């Protein structure tokens, strides 16, 4: 009798929690994505730290001004977009979840290959300002060295979230233009805070689209 009472009392809590948590396949997908991200971002540096790094910076990149305000987009806005986007993906159908998270994983693997075969770097901005935003950018430079640039993981992730709006039917109509605007701002932020060069942005989009193309065909075959 006591066991039944305990089950009845805790059952509403379990239901309440389950409403917010992704299903099992969504949790597995997110864990796999996080694992690949760690391997790609940190693991590659175990090998390339002492290697020669190429610069893909062009005259157009040098003409892009440093705009400290874009650090607000580069860090809090982009991370919020990813958190909400991947959460929504993980709670969608198994097919959409596998397609979109799988595409992201393939994109990260392609990034890893590029990081190993073509290590890149760039000249960062010499920041002298002591205000809050400039300090934030300087801190970013300290914790995120000027390597692993091509393709841009930042742009890859934001583009996958935007492209997910073509798959997730439960989203409102304004979600697609909103995420497009946010993604474009994220792309711009990588350039204006001098974290990436232009080719890195297009590289991130390309590897994301390759991942989507592969996963769409794989899912359709099954």
ZIUR-V238840 format. One record per residue. N is the residue number from 0. RES is the residue in one letter. SS is DSSP state (2 for helix, 1 for strand, 0 for the rest). PSI is psi in degrees with one decimal (999 if undefined). Layout:
n->N res->RES ss->SS psi->PSI
n->N res->RES ss->SS psi->PSI
//
This chain:
n->0 res->X ss->0 psi->-43.7
n->1 res->X ss->2 psi->-38.8
n->2 res->X ss->2 psi->-40.6
n->3 res->X ss->2 psi->-41.5
n->4 res->X ss->2 psi->-40.3
n->5 res->X ss->2 psi->-41.5
n->6 res->X ss->2 psi->-42.7
n->7 res->X ss->2 psi->-39.1
n->8 res->X ss->2 psi->-39.2
n->9 res->X ss->2 psi->-17.8
n->10 res->X ss->2 psi->-44.8
n->11 res->X ss->2 psi->-34.8
n->12 res->X ss->2 psi->-41.4
n->13 res->X ss->2 psi->-40.4
n->14 res->X ss->2 psi->-39.4
n->15 res->X ss->2 psi->-42.8
n->16 res->X ss->2 psi->-41.7
n->17 res->X ss->2 psi->-22.8
n->18 res->X ss->2 psi->-27.1
n->19 res->X ss->2 psi->-26.9
n->20 res->X ss->0 psi->146.1
n->21 res->X ss->0 psi->157.9
n->22 res->X ss->0 psi->172.0
n->23 res->X ss->2 psi->-43.4
n->24 res->X ss->2 psi->-31.9
n->25 res->X ss->2 psi->-40.7
n->26 res->X ss->2 psi->-42.2
n->27 res->X ss->2 psi->-40.7
n->28 res->X ss->2 psi->-42.5
n->29 res->X ss->2 psi->-39.4
n->30 res->X ss->2 psi->-42.4
n->31 res->X ss->2 psi->-41.0
n->32 res->X ss->2 psi->-44.0
n->33 res->X ss->2 psi->-39.8
n->34 res->X ss->2 psi->-47.0
n->35 res->X ss->2 psi->-36.0
n->36 res->X ss->2 psi->-41.8
n->37 res->X ss->2 psi->-44.5
n->38 res->X ss->2 psi->-44.0
n->39 res->X ss->2 psi->-48.8
n->40 res->X ss->2 psi->-45.4
n->41 res->X ss->2 psi->-38.8
n->42 res->X ss->2 psi->-37.8
n->43 res->X ss->0 psi->-32.6
n->44 res->X ss->2 psi->-20.9
n->45 res->X ss->2 psi->-26.4
n->46 res->X ss->2 psi->-36.2
n->47 res->X ss->2 psi->-2.7
n->48 res->X ss->0 psi->-34.7
n->49 res->X ss->0 psi->5.0
n->50 res->X ss->0 psi->163.0
n->51 res->X ss->0 psi->135.0
n->52 res->X ss->0 psi->134.4
n->53 res->X ss->1 psi->153.1
n->54 res->X ss->1 psi->128.8
n->55 res->X ss->0 psi->15.5
n->56 res->X ss->0 psi->133.8
n->57 res->X ss->0 psi->175.4
n->58 res->X ss->2 psi->-33.7
n->59 res->X ss->2 psi->-39.1
n->60 res->X ss->2 psi->-40.5
n->61 res->X ss->2 psi->-26.2
n->62 res->X ss->2 psi->-15.9
n->63 res->X ss->0 psi->124.2
n->64 res->X ss->0 psi->155.8
n->65 res->X ss->0 psi->124.2
n->66 res->X ss->0 psi->102.9
n->67 res->X ss->2 psi->-29.7
n->68 res->X ss->2 psi->-22.8
n->69 res->X ss->2 psi->-7.4
n->70 res->X ss->2 psi->-26.0
n->71 res->X ss->2 psi->-35.3
n->72 res->X ss->2 psi->-41.3
n->73 res->X ss->2 psi->-37.5
n->74 res->X ss->2 psi->-73.4
n->75 res->X ss->2 psi->-41.2
n->76 res->X ss->2 psi->-46.7
n->77 res->X ss->2 psi->-42.3
n->78 res->X ss->2 psi->-35.0
n->79 res->X ss->2 psi->-41.9
n->80 res->X ss->2 psi->-45.3
n->81 res->X ss->2 psi->-45.6
n->82 res->X ss->2 psi->-48.2
n->83 res->X ss->2 psi->-44.5
n->84 res->X ss->2 psi->-50.0
n->85 res->X ss->2 psi->-29.6
n->86 res->X ss->2 psi->-45.3
n->87 res->X ss->2 psi->-40.5
n->88 res->X ss->2 psi->-44.3
n->89 res->X ss->2 psi->-21.2
n->90 res->X ss->0 psi->-2.4
n->91 res->X ss->0 psi->-169.1
n->92 res->X ss->0 psi->157.7
n->93 res->X ss->2 psi->-39.7
n->94 res->X ss->2 psi->-48.5
n->95 res->X ss->2 psi->-39.7
n->96 res->X ss->2 psi->-49.0
n->97 res->X ss->2 psi->-38.8
n->98 res->X ss->2 psi->-49.7
n->99 res->X ss->2 psi->-44.0
n->100 res->X ss->2 psi->-38.0
n->101 res->X ss->2 psi->-40.5
n->102 res->X ss->2 psi->-40.1
n->103 res->X ss->2 psi->-41.1
n->104 res->X ss->2 psi->-43.4
n->105 res->X ss->2 psi->-42.4
n->106 res->X ss->2 psi->-41.4
n->107 res->X ss->2 psi->-37.6
n->108 res->X ss->2 psi->-40.0
n->109 res->X ss->2 psi->-38.1
n->110 res->X ss->2 psi->-44.1
n->111 res->X ss->2 psi->-43.8
n->112 res->X ss->2 psi->-43.8
n->113 res->X ss->2 psi->-40.7
n->114 res->X ss->2 psi->-35.1
n->115 res->X ss->2 psi->-38.3
n->116 res->X ss->2 psi->-29.8
n->117 res->X ss->0 psi->73.1
n->118 res->X ss->0 psi->133.2
n->119 res->X ss->1 psi->160.0
n->120 res->X ss->1 psi->177.5
n->121 res->X ss->0 psi->162.8
n->122 res->X ss->0 psi->122.8
n->123 res->X ss->0 psi->161.9
n->124 res->X ss->0 psi->139.8
n->125 res->X ss->0 psi->98.3
n->126 res->X ss->0 psi->124.1
n->127 res->X ss->0 psi->-16.5
n->128 res->X ss->0 psi->148.1
n->129 res->X ss->0 psi->6.5
n->130 res->X ss->0 psi->172.8
n->131 res->X ss->2 psi->-47.0
n->132 res->X ss->2 psi->-40.9
n->133 res->X ss->2 psi->-37.3
n->134 res->X ss->2 psi->-37.1
n->135 res->X ss->2 psi->-42.0
n->136 res->X ss->2 psi->-42.3
n->137 res->X ss->2 psi->-39.8
n->138 res->X ss->2 psi->-39.9
n->139 res->X ss->2 psi->-43.4
n->140 res->X ss->2 psi->-35.3
n->141 res->X ss->2 psi->-42.2
n->142 res->X ss->2 psi->-16.3
n->143 res->X ss->0 psi->89.4
n->144 res->X ss->0 psi->161.1
n->145 res->X ss->0 psi->64.9
n->146 res->X ss->0 psi->-178.1
n->147 res->X ss->0 psi->47.6
n->148 res->X ss->0 psi->-39.7
n->149 res->X ss->0 psi->120.6
n->150 res->X ss->0 psi->163.6
n->151 res->X ss->0 psi->118.2
n->152 res->X ss->2 psi->-36.3
n->153 res->X ss->2 psi->-47.8
n->154 res->X ss->2 psi->-37.8
n->155 res->X ss->2 psi->-51.4
n->156 res->X ss->2 psi->-44.5
n->157 res->X ss->2 psi->-35.4
n->158 res->X ss->2 psi->-38.6
n->159 res->X ss->2 psi->-40.9
n->160 res->X ss->2 psi->-43.4
n->161 res->X ss->2 psi->-45.3
n->162 res->X ss->2 psi->-24.1
n->163 res->X ss->2 psi->-24.1
n->164 res->X ss->0 psi->-14.9
n->165 res->X ss->0 psi->-14.7
n->166 res->X ss->0 psi->-37.9
n->167 res->X ss->0 psi->100.8
n->168 res->X ss->0 psi->-18.4
n->169 res->X ss->0 psi->-7.8
n->170 res->X ss->0 psi->147.5
n->171 res->X ss->0 psi->164.9
n->172 res->X ss->0 psi->-32.9
n->173 res->X ss->2 psi->-8.7
n->174 res->X ss->2 psi->-39.4
n->175 res->X ss->2 psi->-53.6
n->176 res->X ss->2 psi->-32.5
n->177 res->X ss->2 psi->-48.6
n->178 res->X ss->2 psi->-30.0
n->179 res->X ss->2 psi->-45.5
n->180 res->X ss->2 psi->-44.6
n->181 res->X ss->2 psi->-43.6
n->182 res->X ss->2 psi->-41.9
n->183 res->X ss->2 psi->-37.9
n->184 res->X ss->2 psi->-38.2
n->185 res->X ss->2 psi->-43.0
n->186 res->X ss->2 psi->-47.8
n->187 res->X ss->2 psi->-38.3
n->188 res->X ss->2 psi->-35.9
n->189 res->X ss->2 psi->-28.8
n->190 res->X ss->2 psi->-42.2
n->191 res->X ss->2 psi->-23.3
n->192 res->X ss->0 psi->6.1
n->193 res->X ss->0 psi->43.0
n->194 res->X ss->0 psi->-25.0
n->195 res->X ss->0 psi->167.9
n->196 res->X ss->0 psi->171.9
n->197 res->X ss->2 psi->-42.2
n->198 res->X ss->2 psi->-28.3
n->199 res->X ss->2 psi->-38.1
n->200 res->X ss->2 psi->-50.4
n->201 res->X ss->2 psi->-33.4
n->202 res->X ss->2 psi->-42.1
n->203 res->X ss->2 psi->-39.7
n->204 res->X ss->2 psi->-42.7
n->205 res->X ss->2 psi->-46.5
n->206 res->X ss->2 psi->-31.4
n->207 res->X ss->2 psi->-43.6
n->208 res->X ss->2 psi->-35.6
n->209 res->X ss->2 psi->-43.8
n->210 res->X ss->2 psi->-43.2
n->211 res->X ss->2 psi->-41.1
n->212 res->X ss->2 psi->-45.1
n->213 res->X ss->2 psi->-48.2
n->214 res->X ss->2 psi->-36.1
n->215 res->X ss->2 psi->-42.1
n->216 res->X ss->2 psi->-37.8
n->217 res->X ss->2 psi->-46.1
n->218 res->X ss->2 psi->-40.2
n->219 res->X ss->2 psi->-35.3
n->220 res->X ss->2 psi->-24.9
n->221 res->X ss->0 psi->999
//
